[in-house]
Amino acid sequence: MPYCTKCGTPLPIGTEARFCPNCGARLYSPGISPLAAALVLGLSFVAGVLAFPILLVVELSVATLIVSTIGELMFLFGPLFYMLYKKVNVTEYIMFGSLKHLVPGLGLGIALQGVSITLGLVLTHLLGPSTAVEESNQVIIDLTNQSPFGTMLFLIIPGICEEFALRGFLQNALRRRYSPLVAIVGASLAFGLMHSLSDPQGTYMIMTFSIGLFLGYFYNRFRSYVMAATAHTTFNLMTFAILMLAS
């Protein structure tokens, strides 16, 4: 059953109403099904992974930046082209929000860094040190030593692309068919899984899943891609700053 994206009121299947009968919010055509959204993201992810052979022929530091950038851009352009193909109003569908959400997004990103540090300490105590997390941190340090500007770009792009794909595209597709809770958890699970390929302990997945829950909640609460993308980018840049100070 579809739901109003603002107040959560269940809407009759097949309704042609343009506005929610409860809160008056404008209703957008559910032209993107959850299955279609999942398939588009899956294909975008695979397309990004196909860039990894570059690592075999290019200097490692350069290749890491190239591959990561290609993968992230695939995550943005795949959903974007599909929405354009379906003739969806992109800014309305992803709930772009307002530039006034930049400052709250900044604050949310800082708060999420505190959540991440606390959760990381707890998981390390319970599961032991995560090789995947340590290797990821070392990659950032090595890249910074060789290309500071490239590393900054490397950390900014994911916030823009992943929030567009996971919150703006997938979470909204789920939200138009299921409850807000299902949509937030579903998008957060995808967020965690895409960060877990090289983490057999599951620490990285648990941390990213948890951060995704916060991002999904505030995205749904304030209906703002700008806030979610700013928070994600701020979180990444704070991780960068902390690693630089620690090293």
Helices and strands as residue ranges (DSSP letters): H 34-49, G 52-56, H 60-85, H 90-93, G 99-101, H 102-127, H 131-146, H 148-162, I 163-171, H 172-175, H 180-193, H 203-222, H 225-246
